[in-house]
C-alpha cells in the first residue's frame, strides 16, 4: 500500500511505501539568510514532518543535499553537524545544482525507515 502525505497537484510532502518514508525536497523559508541558517531552517522542517509521522531524525537512512553553490558546503555542514543524531548519521550525498528559486541556497531530500 502507498500512502501520500499532504498530497498536492504536483507532489506530496511525503510518500510512505514498503516500510520507507520518502520526503520531498525541503527548501528554506528564510531566503534572506546565509547557507547555515537556511540549512537549519530546512532541517527543522524535516524534524516537523517526521514528528507528524511519529518519527524522528534517527529514522533517516538516506539524505541528498543540493547546494546552489558548493562554496556553501562548509556553511551547510555547520548546521548539519549540530543537527544530525550522534552515531546515527544517514548515508548522504551532497551535490551542486541549480535550484528552482535563485534565493534558495540549499534543498534537502531524505528517506526514513518506519
Secondary structure, DSSP 8 states (H G I E B T S, - for coil): -EEEEEE-SS-EEEEEETTEEEE--EE-S-TTS-HHHHHHHHHHHHHHHHHHTT--GGGEEEEEEEES-GGGHHHHHHHHHHHS-TT---EEEEEE---SSTT--EEEEEEEE-
